[in-house]
């Protein structure tokens, strides 16, 4: 077998056909890295893979992983291939533990066997559970309140054990609410089913759904609706690359929050979306969604100080504008 000799460092992006993974690939390619995508296309889109080689398969496929590690000199692995529907994780936990935990263990085993040392993990603020204090820092206790959050925490713990036993080096990035789309509108968010607030609000603006359901308006917040910390997907990508470079330089494992440190209520998001789209966006008040904390806002001071992370698209207006541009240019998503 021929090994592809690297003119640029190759990064294996597992889940690179998905929403955040595809933006990461574009960002890597724009910064002199070669993204190598492994994705089973269960939720990802082939059309979103444009910046490097593509392998159609799952991270549980040991032979395929060995083939990729033999073929490419992989500098690091970035893992975006977890299932991410909180509600589904409650009704189908087995699916979540199998994919998010067991399959990740297979991926890590393959890395150890093939001497690939550096791992960047998409973790989540869901590992913290119900917050005791706002903003949430990395030292906050981690008591996740749903299976999805538990799978993310288990991987964080597994990574620490793999480091101690096998010398694997990792950085966990705990995202708050990823949103927005590629400012050049080449790729965007196309989840099926869609459950996230901003794309659903925009679908309502486009007339693709009758109204946006607001899950509860009796929370202890100024307008009664939940407050979240929305972070642009391209700012997430920037943080991943900074994390990778720090890991390659310092060889020190660590965890960082990624959020803007600023909260927006569901009503504020809808209000901002009405201004940007010029559409009325009908609202229906529904019951609370189970497991939704009233307020989730992260402190990302550590990422800013240690990684030099500077979000470029922090403004909610820009986040919604880039998403709107993608939705209006791709009314049927990738189809
Ligand atoms: N939300 C809502 N209606 C929807 C989808 C979401 O009111 O159709 C609310 C949800 O309860 C939460 C916020 O919007 O307070 C963000 O939800 P999302 O699912 O986008 O992200 P999460 O915070 O669950 O990761």
Boltz pocket constraint, residues with backbone or C-beta under 6 A from the ligand:
constraints:
  - pocket:
      binder: B
      contacts: [[A, 86], [A, 176], [A, 177], [A, 195], [A, 196], [A, 197], [A, 198], [A, 200], [A, 212], [A, 213], [A, 214], [A, 215], [A, 216], [A, 226], [A, 227], [A, 228], [A, 266], [A, 289], [A, 292], [A, 293]]
      max_distance: 6.0
